[in-house]
């Protein structure tokens, strides 16, 4: 059994989750569930970022204290993950004393390495990014991420010597020691390195920002939020407080993040690990944004679709389906209510749901709760070849984090199965007297078994419903799951509820 440790980024909790958070949670969850099907021991971490100026100023605007706002909004994120069936194993809040202990421990490692120095900073700061930026980063004088003008800051701070790691980072990324997926994101990062890396401000004076982790041995400063937040990938598995657990899981196999924070993860984070003499993470998957009318959906821009309305209307599995089936590898996805409604009814109700209903109805009609005997002689070899080919594609695309193509592979088998049932016509007068009927019904049930396994990482509730109707034994192991004939006679079939119910269209959305 292999171990696999993956994380989402740690979202700010200055407001409730938006649809972009949903996409990242779902993508990471699909990967975690896929590895569990393979038999891997998985650790899935998804934390919350609760320090920094955005949190502090949000609390000021709301008239509360930062910790109170963190407590309230972090609860929303936990509820969201539950509602989306996100199967995370661990979480840590950056206000957790265990995390703060880990941050200070790592800071002292940087100091010991000579990678922290104090100097004056004068320049631009975007609160939305929680980042210091330059004039060349601006578009029409505004941060392109948040469409707001940055503020000018002049203050003395501690800096991390990122520039000294420039050549080392270039080699690590170029030779895929740190693999950045998709490849065009790797090229973007290499271009950033070529343009020259600057040292990174790693603190803020308490006089201007009193909310954060204290800098060790200097009570006048707090640690910069990005230095603090990235360390959740270590603290969440025990760094600084549970060495056994930390050694079990680190280094991370995969970080799942959005494109807006790729520079911090691809450059600052590995440099921090190098400075602390810790092993490097292996892969960085960078997804795009969820857009609305082509514009990034963001709390700071005020154009957020209420994801809870989406969940209430269509449910968890349909939401997960949209966010994966509609998203090309690493690209943005443009959300519309109309497209959501069409996908739900055409692919989930009419295609997937109707197939399972037809197969189970036919099986029940002729064999009751019994499964027809499997006979290899009655199975067309071309069906087995097709199934094997689809599984290989599904596996290849999931290993590459290409969720859309992995689902399309599953849908290739679904579309074939619907065609097969129409060609064989297992209904009508005297159909039970025809010799091929047991083989046809078995083939349909076995095709259904394969389809539901392929969609399990994406649609876990649908899998659970089908598992109560068609017995699926995941304990046989990954290699056995892939073999044709896995559905054994003697097990019982029990037709249950229809998988997806029709919905009235959301008007005016």
N, C-alpha and C positions, 0 to 999 in steps of 0.2 A: 504493500500500500504506500503510495506517495503522499507527501504533504503538499498542500497548496494554500498559501496565505495571500488573500487579496483585500483591498480596501477601496472604499469610495473616498472622495475628498471629504473634508469636514466643513459642511456648510455653515455660514453665519446664521445665528438665530435671532437677528434683529427684527425679523418678521416671519410670518408663517411660510411653509414650503410652497414653491411654485412648480409649474409643470416641468421646468428644467431639472429641478431636483428629482422629480418622479422618474425622468428618463435615466438619470445616472444610477439611481437606486435599482431600477429594473434591470439595466444592462449588467450591473455587477451581480445582481441576484441570479440572472440567467447563467452567468459564468460559474457561480458557486454551485448551482443546482446541477449543471452539466458535469462538473468535476465529482460531485457526489454520486451521480449515476455511474461514472467511470470507476468508482470505488475509492477515490482519493479521500484522505482525511483533510477536511477543509476548515480553515479559520477565516471567517468573513467579518471584517471590522468596518463599522460605519459610525463615525463620531460626530460631535458638534463643536464648532468654533465659537467661543463665547467671550473672547477678550477683544481689545482694540477700540479704536475711536468710533467706529460705527455703532458698536454696542453702547458705549458710554453716551454718545450724543442722542441715540434713540431713547435711552432711559431718561435723559434730561428733557427731551421733548414730551415724553409721556408722563413726566412728573413722578416717576418711580425710581427705585435704585437699580443699578445694572444687574445685580444678582437676581432680583425679583423677575425682571424681564427675561433673563436667561432661563430661569426655572420654568416660567410659563411657556416660552416658545420652544424650548428643548422638548417639552412634553408633547407639543404639536408634532415635532419631527418623529418622536417615538410612535405616536398614534398613526402617522402617515405610513411609516414602515410596516406597522401591523396591518393597516388597511390594504396595503399593496402586496401583502404576503412576502415581505422581504425577509429572507431567512438568515439574517445576520447572527453571528455567534458572539460577538463582542462589541462593546461600545465604550467610549470614554468621553467625558465632557472636559473641555480645556480649563474649566474652573475647578475641576477635581484636584484636591491636594496631591494625589498620586501623580497626576500629570505635571503639576507645577514642580514637584520634586524632580521629575525626569528632565524637565526643561532646564532647571538650574544645574543639574548634573552635567548635561551636555554643554551648557554654556562654559562651565569650568574646563571642559575638554578643549573648547575652542581657544580659551585663554592660554591654557597650557601649551597648545600648539603654536601660539603666537599669531593667531588669526583674528584677534579682536584688538582694535585700537580706537582711541577717542580722538575725534576731530570735529570741526565745525561744518555743518551742512547748510547750504543755501540753495533753494530750488523749489520745484513744484511738487505738490502732494495731492493725489486723488483719494479722497476718503472712500469713494465707492470701491476702488481697487485695493484700498489699504496699502498703497504703494507710492513711492517716490518716482516721478516720471520726468521726462525731458521735453523740451520744445518739439523735438522731432517726432515724439509720440503723439502729438496732438493733431486733430483734424479741425480746421477752422477755429483753433484756439480752445477746443474742448477735448476731453478724454473720449476716444471713439467707443469705449465700452459702455460708458455711463452718460454720455451726452451732457456733460457738465464741465464748467471751467474749474481747473485745479486751483488750489490755494497756494500762495507763496509762503514758504517756511524758512526761517533762519534760526537754527539752534545747534547747540553742541550735542553730539550723539556718539554712541559706540558703533563702529563699522566692522563688518565681516569682510575679510580679504578674499573676496570671490575672484578677483583678477589673477591671483597667483595659481588658480586651478584651471585657467583657461585652456592651456594646451592639453592637460590631462583629460578634461571633460570632452574636448573635441575628439580625442582618440577613443574614449570609452563609448561615445555615441556613434562615431563613424563605424567602428567595428562591431556594433550591436552588443557590446557587453551590457550597456543599457539600451534595450531595444524600444524604440518609440514607434507606436502604431497609431495611425497609418503612416506610410513612408513619407508622405508630403509634409507631415508635421515634423518628422526628423529633419528634413531639409530646411524647414523654417528655423529650427533651433540651431543648426549648424551655421546658418547665415547670421544669426544673432551673435554667435561666438566670433565669427569672422569680422563683424563690425566692431568688436572690442567689448570685453566685459568690464564693468565698473564695480568697485567695492560697494557692498550693500549696507545701508543703514539698518542696524539691528537693535535700536532702542528708541524710546521716546521719553522726554523729561516728564516726571510726574506732575510738574507744574502745569503742563498742557494736557496730559493724559494720565489720570490717576488710576485707570482701570487696566490691570494686566499683571503679569508675573514679575516680581521684583528681580532686578539685576543683582546677582550675588555680590556682596561687599560694596554696593553703592545704592543706598536707599532712595536716592533722588531720581532713579530711572526705573522704568519698566521695560521688559523685553518686547521688541517689535513683534507685532501679531503674526507675521508670516514665519518668523523663526519659531515662535511659540506653537503655531498651529500645525506645522509640518511634523513636529515631534510626536503628535498623537499616534502616528503610525508605529512608534516605538513604545510609548507609554501605554497604549491600548493593549499591548501584549506583555506588559510587565516590566519594561525597562525602568530601572531605578527602584523597583519595589517587588518584583517577582522574577528573579534571574532564571529560574528553571523554565518558566513559561516563555520568557523572552528567547532563550536559547533554542527552545523547541521550534519557534515559528520564524524568527528572523534569519535570513533576509526575506522581504516580501517578494512574492512571485509577480504581483501585479498591483499597480495603482490605477484606478479608473477615475479620470478627471475631465473637466471641461476645458475647451481650448483657451479660454481667457486666463487660465492660471498655469498654462503649460511651461512658461519660463521659470516660474518658481520651482516647479517639480522637476524639470529637466536639467536645470542649472544650479539653482541655489541648494536644493535638497541633496543631490549627490555630493556637492562640495562640502556640505555640512557633515555628511557621513564620512567622507574622506578625511576631513579634519579631525573627526572623533575616532578614526581608525575602526569604523564599523563596516561590515559588508554592505555592498550596494544592492538596491532592489534590482529586479531582473527586467521587468517590462513596465512601460507606461502607455496605457491606452487613452487616447485623447478623443473625446466625442465632441460633436458640434453643439449648437444651441437649439432650443425649441423657439421658433419664431412665430410671430403673428403678423400676417401681411408682410412677410419678409424682414421684419425688424426683430432684433433680439427681445425675448420676453424676460423682463427683469423687474424686480421690486422697485429699484431706483428709478426706472423709466415709467412705472405706473401702468404698464400694458399687460398685466398678468391675467391669464385665464384662470378662473377658480378651479383648481384641480379636484377639489372635493365635490363640486357640482358634476364633474365628469365621472368620478367614482360613484356618486349617488345614482346617476342616470344609467350608466352602462356597466358598472361593476369593475372589480379588480382585473380580471383576466382580459376583458375587452380593452381596458386602458393599457395594460402591458402589451397586448397585441399591437395596438396602434403605434406605440412608442418604439417598437422593434421592427415590425413589418414595413413601416413607412420610412425607415432611416437608412440611407446608404452609408457605407463604412466611413465613420468619422465626420460625416457631413451634417449640416443643419436639417431640421425637420420643420416644415411649416404646418402649424395646426389650424384646421378649420372644423367647425361642428358638422358641416355638411359631409366632409370626407369621412369623419368619424362615424357618422350615421350610415353612410354607404358601405364602409368596410364592415361594420358590425353586422349588418343585415346580409350582405352578399357573401362574406367569407365565413363568418361565425354561425349565423343562424341558418342560412340556406345551404352552404357548402359543408362545413364541418358538422354542425349539429344535425342536419338532415341526413348525412351519411350514417352517423352512428344510430340514429333512430330507425332508419331503413334496415340496416344490418341486424340490429337486435330484434326488430319486429319479425323479420324473415326467419331468423334463427329460432325465435320463440314459437312461431307458427308451426314449424316442422319438427322441432326437437325439444320443445319445452325449455327446461333449464339445462339441458345436456349439451355438451360440445360433441359434434360429430368426430368419429375416429380420424386421426391424421394418417393419411396414406401418401407417401412420397410419390407414388405412381400417378396420383391424380392431380399433382401440382405441376403446372406448366413451368419448365425450367426458366422461361423468360421472365416469369414473375419474380422468382427468387433472384435472378440476376438484376432486375430492376431495383428490388428492395435493397440488395447489397450495395448497388451503386448510389442510391439515394442516401443510405446511411453513411457511406464514405464521404459524400459531399457535405452532408450535415455536420459530420465530425470535423472535416477540414475547415469549414467556414466558422464553426464555433471556436476552434483553436486559434483562428485569426481574428476573432471578435467581430465577424461580419454577420450580425444578427439577421439582417434582412435576407441575405442569401441562405442562411441556415433555415429560416422559416420557409423560404421559397422551395427549398429541397423537400421539406415536410409536405408542403402543399403540392409538389409534383406527385408525391405518392398518393395524396388525398384525391387529386384530380384523376389519376389513373384508376383509383379504386371506385370512384363514382362512374367512370366509363365502363369498368369491368362489370359492375352490378347491372348497368343498363344493357350491356351486350349479352350477359348470361340470363337475364330475366328470370330470376328464381321466384316466380309467382305464376299464377294462372291455373287453369284446370289440369288435373292429373300431373302437375309438375313434380310431386313427390315420388311418382312412379319412375321418373327418369334417373338413369344410373349415375349421372354426373352430379346430382344434387348435393350429396354429402360433401364431395370435394369442393364444390362451389361455395357452399355455406362455410366450410372450414376456412377456405382461402379468404373469404370476406372477414371472418372473425380474426384471422391472423394478420391481415392487412390493418384491421382496426387496432390490433395490439401494437403493431409497429408505429402507426401514426400517433397513438397517444403517448408512446415513449418519446418520440421525436419532439412532441410539443410540450412535454412535461416541464422543461426548464422555463418555458415561456408562459404557459397557462396551467399553473399548479392546481387551481381549483377545478378546472375541467378534468385534469388527470384524476383527481380524487373522486369525482363523480363517476367517471368511466371505470375506475378501479373497483367500484362497488357493483358494477354491472358485468364487466369482463375481467376475470381474475388474472392479475399480472403479478408475477413474482420477481421483484428486482433483486432479491437476495441470491439469485443464481449466479450473479456476476456479469460483468460487462460483456465478455466474449460470448457467453451463452445467450444473452439478450439479443445479440445480433443474428443469431441462427434462426433460419426458418423452421417452424414446427415447435416453437416455444410454448404455444397454447396447448395444454395437455387435456385429453379427454378424461372424464371423471370429475373435473372441476365444474362448478355450476355457473350458468349464465342467469342474470336476473335483470330484466329490462327495468329501468328506472325513469326518472324525470328527464324531460327534454333538456339538452345542455344549455341552449340559449333561447330566451323568449324574445319575441318581437317587441320593439319599443315604438312609441309615438315619437316622431321627429321633434328635435329641439327647435322650436321656432325662434327666429330672430337672432340666432347665435352664429 
